Amino acid sequence: MYSAVENFKSKIELDPPRLVKFLESRKSEFLTNIYELARNVEFVLNNEIPKTFPKYTMHDINHSIRVMENMFSLIPNIEEHDELDITILIYSALLHDIGMAVTDAEKIQIKSNTYPYSDIVFEALLEKFCGNETEAMQEYIRKIHAIRSAEIVRKQYSNYFTIPSYPSSNIMEEVALICVAHTEDIGFLKQNLKSYDEKGKYKINPYFCGILLRLGDISDFNSNRTPRKLYELINPENKSDEEWKSHFIIENSEIIKKDDANSQSYIAFYGRCSDPKIHRNVLGYFDWVNNEIYNANLITSTMNNRYKLNIKPQVENNITPMGYTIPNLKLDLNFKAITNLLMGENIYGKKMHGLRELIQNSIDATKVREEHEKKSRKYGEEVERPTVKVILDKNNNQLIVKDNGIGMTLEVIKNYFLNIGVSFYKSDDFQLKKFNYTPIGNYGIGFLACFMLSNDVVVKTRHFKSTIMYEILLTKDSQYICLKEEIAPDFKGTEVILNYTDVMSLVNNDPSKLIEYIEHQFLVDGLDLKIIDIENEKTISSTNTLYRNVLENKGYVSFEASKYLVDIEGTITINTNRKLMHKGISNINFKGTPYYFGQNGFEEITDYYNFDISKVCKEDKVEFYLVPIIDRDNSYMYEKYYEVLEDEDAALEKIENDVEWITIFIDKSKDTQSTRRIYSNYEDLVLNLIPTSIFVDLGHANRYGIPYILYPKTTNIFYDKESSLNFQISSNTNFISLYGSQLYIRNVLCSGFVYKQVHAISDLEVTNIKLNVYNRTIVPDVSRNKLIDTKEKQLQYALSKIIIIWAIENLSLDPSERKLLKTYLDTFFKEDNSLIKNNYTS
């Protein structure tokens, strides 16, 4: 990419930072590589980045050195650390911003939307910046520079990361991921960086190194340099660097300090500001730094003592406002605007989900009461079964959701029910009681969804240990409520009264549609859910249990998920009619007669089953070509269609059923990187490999205008090299989706969940999934329609893994087939997963 000036010494060598001096004191084996890398990197940082960012904050070698010094200051006792950890810190300080250097060729790719490491559309940035191409390009690079840095580490500087005393090992990927992590969410580090690893004789903690880089980077804040996060805050004001720097000065060079006892680090800023807008943004930046400090202290608190950071939790803010004051005031929220936002369809998707939220609240309340009574009951006392009723009272224009749950005290009403966004179930008042049942309610906003159903709502509730019943009257657009209370010992739980007309209009005034909706949305295992139609004197009890309608047709087998999963019950149905294992190319979807092009030339494959699949399989992919043999008779028809359509594929489509086809499998040792598909009849080779005379010998018309057309295909397989036993799989980036899957979270349907079988085996077909999740780590997002992304990935992975485990244990396989399936499991499902029971994790 770039090369340094010959005989050039970097500032790292001329005036070593303390991290480098530490390695020098130990005569570290890594110093040679560090010096050489620093020479190349310094040239790029100082000379190439300014070409794209001439006025932007400095990312030169001095920034890298300051980051190193900051990291050194944060390390409690550097003498306790391995040389390789320190080397990783030095490398990451040098390279984390190297991705801001961009070549002219890359800029061309970016502008044409062909840049491989981003899906950002350049035209969108141009529009955002009103056609200013320079600013659009800068914003593009800023957004992806950490990923670019990682790619440059992997592709341009990979030779610097080998362990000299153990050359088979290197730290390239650790450094690359740390570069990525410095602009990612803190969770990225946990997901991607280990807290313990060994390389040769060294023990390392890349997780710790990633945390230190983040802190070292954000602490490099002075009058000559704007940290990335602060720049993001200021940039919407459209201020130039010169403009904002003229209003804001950081006066201290030593940002990270030690207290008087030298026992705790802290971050301090001294300076002046004459622009209140900039000052507010700086305060926002300090809040962000405080959050990073909190995360760093928390994460490292569980690590080995030498990695435990001890940083004061708050930035010491000594920024003096010039000509104004920053009062101790805060923003107020508009009740109507916020509630309209939280109760709208933009969160829940459709209005009827407001009823789901109310019934779900009732299920939580009844389950908590049931557990409470089970814990406190005396011998012989019965526990009342959890019951939820949806009462249709047309004559009184009321639709009532009533439960026999825990009910609410006045304190709960004030502190939680009327306090939007504060969940009782997330409070100490509930959490410290250690209930086994984990309520699905997490966000403290679910009740607001009732206003999607009715403008006026009445809530009646009595806590099961009290005799006082409270009646609360609420109106959609008002933050004021009316509260009544009375002694009502016979009243149980909570009931929510809605306007019947408003609710029923959502189902075209058809009670059967309402019943159908409720039946689908909830499981009734362990509770009673009843729909009571007073006008028609009908009571319908929901029968949607977890194991209702389990498919057991011939060849379809349903297995119990709880055998393999922690606190997840239900069934997964597999179609065992499909043949799973194959030999040779028997499961490859080739067309016509198959041929193999290898070391001995072109030969027909006559024994599909015993053909050595390893000859044509590379990285689990079998690539082959479908080739139509357009004979003399068909060539005339082809020409006529081509004259009209002017497209080779379209012309061939008209005659494809009349031509003979062959399939060519090419030996994996052959170079088939050519992407051409269509060759003229006068060319001698296709793919720069195969003589066109072969096709002529097979009957292809050797006439002008009759091309040789190749259709490249790929099949992913997993195979045994010795026996050619194999099965088809999805690619690493693809998955098989099952849209009939049903996932319930504590009896409530998560309607947006679709099972996506990762590392799927094509012939191991999953036809149905119906699960109920009690595992407290699995929670839906605020809409209740889908899971939180990280939890969904965890669950998808767990389900995919146990399906293969079940297949190994239960399918009729011979020993070699079972061994191959076990090898596949060990290859693609190595990750630990807390949702899978311990006896199935390895």
Buried (B, 14 or more C-beta within 10 A) or exposed (E): EBEBEEEEEBBBBEEBBBBBEBBEEEEBBBBEBBBBBBBBBBBBBBBBBBEBBEEBBBBBBBBBBBBBBBBBBBBBEBEEBBBBBBBBBBBBBBBBBBBBBBEEEBBEBBBEEEBEBBEBEBEEBBEEBEEEEEBBBBBBBBBBBBBBBBBBBBEBBBEBBBBEEBEEBBBBBBBBBBBBBBBBEBEBBBEBBEBEBEBBEBBBBBBBBBBBBBBBBBBBBBEBBBBBBBBBBBBEEEBEBEBBBEBBBBEEEEBBBEEEEEEBBBBBBBBBBBBBBBBEBBBBBBEBBBEBBBBBBEBBEEBEEBBBBBBBEBBEBEBEEBEEEBEEEEEEEEEEEBBBEBBBEEBBBEBBBBBBBBBBBBBBBBBBBBBBBEEEEEEEEEBEEBBBBBBBBBEEEBBBBBBBBBBBBBEBBEBBBBEBEBBBBBBEBBEEEEBEBBBBBBBBBBBBBBBBBBEEBBBBBBBBEBEBBBBBBBEBEEEEBEEEEEEBEEBBBBBBBBBBEBBBEBBEEEBEBBBEBBBEBBBBBBBBBBBBBBEEEEEBEBEBEBBEEBBEEEEBBBBBBBBBBBBBBBBBBBBBEEEBBBBBBBBBEBBBBBBBBBEEEBEEBEEBEBBBBBBBBEEBBBBBBBBBBBBEEBBEBBBEBBEEBEEBEEBBEBBBEEBBBBBBBBBBEBEBEEEEBEBEBEEEEBBEBBBBEBBBEBBBBEEEEBBBBBBEBEBBBBBBEEBBBBBBBBEEEBBBEBEEBBBBBBBBBBBBBBBBBBBBBBBBBBBBBBBBBBBBBBBBBEBBBBBBEEBBBBBBBBBBBBBBBBBBEEBEBEEEBBBBBBEBBEEBBEEEBEBBBEEBBE
